[in-house]
Amino acid sequence: MPVSDADLVAAARRGRDLAFEQLAVRHSPALRSFLRGVCRDHAIADDMAQDALIRAWQRLDQLKEASAFKSWLFGIGWRLASEERRAAGRRLRRETDWSGVQKQARPDGVAPEEAMALEDAMAALTADQRACIALCLAGSWSHAEAAAALDMPVGTIKSHIKRGRAKLLAALGDET
């Protein structure tokens, strides 16, 4: 039976570094993927994920509900991404230009043209919409989990998903 996040958090709070390392190994791939989708620059996203893990370790005593570690960690990552976006808006826009975007892996059966069209359509969304779509539609998170991670009301999450999905469908030519 796998050890729960709550058990690992409790052990980490008691000074067991290995417990926090297990939390990091468990959640860092999804955190990196989420942040890559939000900020669209892999190097910056990877740095933010690392920073989020360091902040989580340093502030583990501030986590109110040990079982909510994942959404708390993603919330830290989201706030780091938001800070980066505000602090480096011009640089971020320049770096997300198509010429600077690294080719991303695409699922089997997706043509390169379709992947590029989806990237372009996602880039046209606001960062909040991209984050909500990445978590709820692509990541299968519940609205409540996304709301906790992004520190937004559930209704706002739903609005961002509805508007973002509509923009994506329009950009990709789906009239349904």
C-alpha positions as CSV (number, residue, x, y, z in Angstrom):
1,M,0.0,0.0,0.0
2,P,1.5,3.3,-1.0
3,V,2.3,5.9,1.7
4,S,-0.1,8.9,1.6
5,D,1.0,12.5,1.1
6,A,-0.3,13.2,4.6
7,D,2.0,10.5,6.1
8,L,5.0,11.8,4.2
9,V,4.3,15.3,5.2
10,A,4.1,14.2,8.9
11,A,7.4,12.4,8.6
12,A,9.0,15.4,6.9
13,R,7.8,17.6,9.6
14,R,9.5,15.3,12.1
15,G,12.8,15.9,10.3
16,R,12.8,13.0,7.9
17,D,14.4,14.4,4.7
18,L,13.7,11.2,2.8
19,A,10.0,11.7,3.3
20,F,10.1,15.1,1.6
21,E,12.3,13.7,-1.1
22,Q,9.5,11.1,-1.8
23,L,7.0,13.9,-2.0
24,A,9.2,15.7,-4.5
25,V,9.7,12.6,-6.6
26,R,6.0,11.9,-6.6
27,H,4.8,15.4,-7.6
28,S,7.7,17.2,-9.4
29,P,6.9,15.7,-12.9
30,A,3.3,16.9,-12.8
31,L,4.4,20.2,-11.4
32,R,7.0,20.7,-14.1
33,S,4.5,19.8,-16.8
34,F,1.9,22.2,-15.3
35,L,4.4,25.1,-15.1
36,R,5.7,24.4,-18.6
37,G,2.1,24.8,-19.9
38,V,1.6,28.0,-18.0
39,C,4.8,29.8,-18.7
40,R,5.7,28.1,-22.0
41,D,9.4,28.1,-21.4
42,H,10.8,24.8,-20.3
43,A,14.0,26.1,-18.6
44,I,12.1,28.8,-16.6
45,A,9.4,26.3,-15.7
46,D,11.9,23.8,-14.5
47,D,13.6,26.5,-12.4
48,M,10.2,27.5,-11.0
49,A,9.4,23.9,-10.1
50,Q,12.7,23.6,-8.3
51,D,12.0,26.9,-6.5
52,A,8.5,25.7,-5.6
53,L,9.9,22.5,-4.0
54,I,12.5,24.5,-2.0
55,R,9.8,26.9,-0.8
56,A,7.5,24.0,0.1
57,W,10.4,22.4,2.1
58,Q,11.1,25.7,3.9
59,R,7.5,26.4,4.7
60,L,6.2,22.9,5.3
61,D,5.0,24.0,8.8
62,Q,2.6,26.5,7.0
63,L,0.7,23.7,5.3
64,K,-2.6,23.5,7.1
65,E,-4.0,20.3,5.7
66,A,-1.2,17.6,5.1
67,S,-3.4,15.7,2.7
68,A,-3.6,18.8,0.4
69,F,0.2,18.9,-0.2
70,K,-0.2,18.5,-4.0
71,S,-2.5,21.4,-4.4
72,W,-0.5,23.5,-2.0
73,L,2.7,22.8,-3.9
74,F,1.0,23.6,-7.2
75,G,-0.3,26.8,-5.6
76,I,3.3,27.8,-4.7
77,G,4.3,27.0,-8.3
78,W,1.4,29.1,-9.7
79,R,2.3,32.1,-7.5
80,L,6.0,31.8,-8.7
81,A,4.8,31.7,-12.3
82,S,2.6,34.7,-11.7
83,E,5.4,36.7,-10.1
84,E,7.7,35.8,-13.1
85,R,5.0,36.9,-15.6
86,R,4.6,40.2,-13.9
87,A,8.3,40.8,-13.5
88,A,9.3,39.8,-17.0
89,G,6.4,40.4,-19.2
90,R,8.3,41.7,-22.2
91,R,11.0,39.1,-21.9
92,L,8.4,36.3,-21.6
93,R,6.5,37.5,-24.7
94,R,9.8,37.6,-26.6
95,E,10.7,34.1,-25.4
96,T,7.4,32.6,-26.3
97,D,7.6,33.7,-29.9
98,W,7.5,30.7,-32.1
99,S,11.1,30.9,-33.1
100,G,12.2,30.4,-29.5
101,V,9.8,27.6,-28.5
102,Q,11.4,24.2,-28.4
103,K,9.5,21.4,-30.1
104,Q,7.3,19.7,-27.6
105,A,6.5,16.1,-27.5
106,R,3.1,15.3,-29.0
107,P,0.8,12.4,-28.5
108,D,0.8,9.6,-31.0
109,G,-1.5,10.3,-34.0
110,V,-1.3,14.1,-33.7
111,A,0.1,15.7,-36.8
112,P,2.8,18.4,-36.4
113,E,0.5,21.0,-37.9
114,E,-2.2,20.1,-35.4
115,A,0.3,20.4,-32.5
116,M,1.5,23.8,-33.8
117,A,-2.1,25.0,-34.2
118,L,-2.9,23.9,-30.6
119,E,0.3,25.6,-29.3
120,D,-0.7,28.8,-31.1
121,A,-4.2,28.6,-29.8
122,M,-3.0,28.0,-26.2
123,A,-0.6,30.9,-26.5
124,A,-3.5,33.2,-27.4
125,L,-5.2,32.4,-24.0
126,T,-4.6,34.3,-20.9
127,A,-2.2,32.7,-18.4
128,D,-5.1,32.1,-16.0
129,Q,-7.1,30.3,-18.8
130,R,-4.1,28.2,-19.8
131,A,-3.5,27.2,-16.1
132,C,-7.2,26.2,-15.6
133,I,-7.3,24.3,-18.9
134,A,-4.0,22.6,-18.2
135,L,-5.1,21.4,-14.8
136,C,-8.8,20.6,-15.4
137,L,-9.0,19.5,-19.0
138,A,-5.5,18.2,-19.7
139,G,-4.6,17.1,-16.1
140,S,-8.1,15.8,-15.1
141,W,-8.1,17.8,-11.9
142,S,-11.4,18.7,-10.2
143,H,-12.5,22.3,-10.2
144,A,-12.0,22.3,-6.4
145,E,-8.4,21.0,-6.7
146,A,-7.6,23.7,-9.3
147,A,-9.2,26.4,-7.2
148,A,-7.1,25.4,-4.2
149,A,-3.9,25.2,-6.2
150,L,-4.4,28.5,-8.1
151,D,-6.0,30.3,-5.2
152,M,-9.1,31.2,-7.1
153,P,-12.8,30.7,-6.5
154,V,-14.3,27.6,-8.1
155,G,-16.6,29.8,-10.2
156,T,-13.6,31.7,-11.6
157,I,-12.0,28.4,-12.5
158,K,-15.1,27.3,-14.3
159,S,-15.3,30.7,-16.1
160,H,-11.7,30.5,-17.3
161,I,-12.3,26.9,-18.5
162,K,-15.5,27.9,-20.4
163,R,-13.9,31.0,-22.0
164,G,-10.6,29.3,-22.7
165,R,-12.3,26.2,-24.3
166,A,-14.4,28.5,-26.4
167,K,-11.4,30.4,-27.6
168,L,-9.5,27.1,-28.4
169,L,-12.4,25.7,-30.3
170,A,-12.8,28.9,-32.3
171,A,-9.1,29.1,-33.0
172,L,-8.9,25.4,-34.1
173,G,-12.0,25.8,-36.3
174,D,-14.4,23.6,-34.4
175,E,-17.8,25.1,-34.8
176,T,-19.6,22.6,-32.4
